[in-house]
Amino acid sequence: MRLLALAILALVLASSAAGATQVRATLKTSSATPVVDQPWRYTITVKTAAGKPLAAMMRLQILLGTTVVGCWKGGQMAQCLDGSLGSWIPFKGKRTGVLTWPAQSVGVQLTFRAIVVAQKRMFKLRAPVTVQAKP
């Protein structure tokens, strides 16, 4: 009896997993070496395996190693020392934005991170960045 119950539970879990929507989230940036005070573009895309856009929320962060040093607040990147701070940004399917990197970040190896939540799944998308001085 107990074996039958476990077999039924396994079938139910397998069928619910098979019916779950596959989510794909990607991050693309215009460059890994942006220039200080010049527009730098990023694009986050969230869709099903079939290409259908999905509703999502994201938090944008700048990391120095594993430490959050910047996050999106009030419509712009700001100094931030806690990963739980920063605004959630709602979007559907695709979100493109532009950042300008400050002079204080020149030559520092940073990571641009987008924490994306869609269909009860979380993705931590990362892009390495080393800001260059103006030529």
Backbone hydrogen bonds, N-H to C=O, Kabsch-Sander energy under -0.5 kcal/mol:
donor,donor_aa,acceptor,acceptor_aa,energy
5,A,1,M,-2.1
6,L,2,R,-2.1
7,A,3,L,-2.2
8,I,4,L,-2.3
9,L,5,A,-2.4
10,A,6,L,-2.3
11,L,7,A,-2.0
12,V,8,I,-2.4
13,L,9,L,-2.5
14,A,10,A,-2.4
15,S,11,L,-2.5
16,S,12,V,-2.3
17,A,13,L,-2.2
18,A,14,A,-2.2
19,G,15,S,-1.5
20,A,16,S,-0.6
20,A,17,A,-0.7
24,R,47,K,-3.2
26,T,45,T,-2.4
28,K,43,T,-2.4
30,S,41,R,-2.5
36,V,132,Q,-2.9
37,D,101,W,-2.6
38,Q,35,V,-2.0
40,W,99,L,-2.3
42,Y,97,G,-2.3
43,T,28,K,-2.8
44,I,95,R,-2.7
45,T,26,T,-2.2
46,V,93,G,-2.8
47,K,24,R,-2.4
48,T,52,K,-2.3
49,A,22,Q,-0.9
51,G,48,T,-1.8
54,L,46,V,-2.0
56,A,91,F,-3.0
57,M,117,V,-2.0
58,M,89,I,-1.7
59,R,115,I,-1.9
61,Q,113,R,-2.9
62,I,70,G,-2.6
63,L,111,T,-2.8
64,L,67,T,-2.8
65,G,63,L,-0.6
66,T,64,L,-0.6
67,T,64,L,-1.9
69,V,62,I,-2.9
70,G,62,I,-1.5
71,C,78,A,-2.4
72,W,60,L,-1.8
73,K,71,C,-0.6
73,K,76,Q,-3.3
76,Q,73,K,-1.3
78,A,71,C,-2.5
80,C,69,V,-1.7
85,L,82,D,-1.8
87,S,72,W,-3.5
89,I,58,M,-3.0
91,F,56,A,-2.4
93,G,54,L,-2.8
94,K,92,K,-2.0
95,R,44,I,-2.5
97,G,42,Y,-2.3
99,L,40,W,-2.9
101,W,38,Q,-0.5
105,S,102,P,-1.8
106,V,103,A,-1.8
107,G,131,V,-3.2
108,V,105,S,-1.7
110,L,108,V,-0.8
110,L,129,V,-3.3
111,T,63,L,-2.0
112,F,127,A,-3.0
113,R,61,Q,-3.0
113,R,111,T,-0.6
114,A,125,L,-2.5
115,I,59,R,-2.8
115,I,113,R,-0.5
116,V,114,A,-0.7
116,V,123,F,-2.9
117,V,57,M,-2.9
118,A,121,R,-2.3
121,R,118,A,-1.8
123,F,116,V,-2.9
125,L,114,A,-2.8
125,L,123,F,-0.7
127,A,112,F,-2.0
129,V,110,L,-2.8
130,T,32,A,-2.3
131,V,105,S,-0.6
131,V,108,V,-0.7
132,Q,34,P,-3.3
